[in-house]
Each structure stands twice: as C-alpha cells, then as structure tokens.
Amino acid sequence: MEQKQVNIGITKIKEIEFFVNENMELSGLVNPLITFELQTNINMADSNIELLLTAKFNIPGDEKDFLRIKTSNVFSIPSLSEFLDADKQLFNLPENVMITLLSLSVTHTRALLAKNASGTKFADLYLPIIN
C-alpha cells in the first residue's frame, strides 16, 4: 500500500495546567513513576485535531501527583475529511500521522514542563524521550 503524504500544521500550543508539590520528598533511591493521559478532540469545521496531553509524576505506590502538566496541542490537517469513515463515525488516520502528532505533543509538553519546573526542587526531572 502506497503511503499518502499528509500535510500537518501546528495551530496552537497551550499550557492548560501546571502543578508542583515541593513538600514531597524524593529519596535518591526512588525513581518517579510517570504516567500519561491523552484526549483527542476533532474539529471537522476547522480541519483540526487537538491532543490534550497530561503527564503526571508520582512515587510508585503513592497516587498523589507531585508534578503534573497538561497541554493542548492543536494541529491543522487540511485533508482531514478524507480520513472520515462516515458510516462508522470513525477517523482512520494513518499510523505515521498519529505517531507524528503524539511525538510533537510530547515534545511540546516536555519543553513546557522544563520551563515551568525551572526554579523548583524538581527542575532536573524531565519527560523521557519515547519511541
């Protein structure tokens, strides 16, 4: 199957939430647990896809976040309507497009987290590079 080129533009990058609890003490032996939440919103009228990405840091076994960030990453895909399966009310975006959108969202979130955590006791905690 031949891959079709899909044009993607970045429309907006926005920080929705940032939280830090500097009362939390991290032992040198404890690696923080990092979890992600992802919500996808599709706006057909504007041919946009928004990825709301939340990254949470906590200590394994403790559900309280000590560091959290949520970002909105909006991407323009002019050909978005071509990927709509109207019968099933589903979108069938190529896997490489979704990987690109998610990778860009993680990168934007990593940068905003680094900026916001600067000056806090968790300034050296970063989101890892993911594949």
Buried (B, 14 or more C-beta within 10 A) or exposed (E): EEEEEBEBEEBEBEBEEBEBBEEBEBEEEEEBBBEBEEEBEBEEEEBBBBBBBBBBBBBEEEEEBBBBBBBBBBBBBEEBEEBBEEEEEEBEBBEEBBEBBBEBBBBBBBBBBBEBBEEEBBEEBEBEEEE
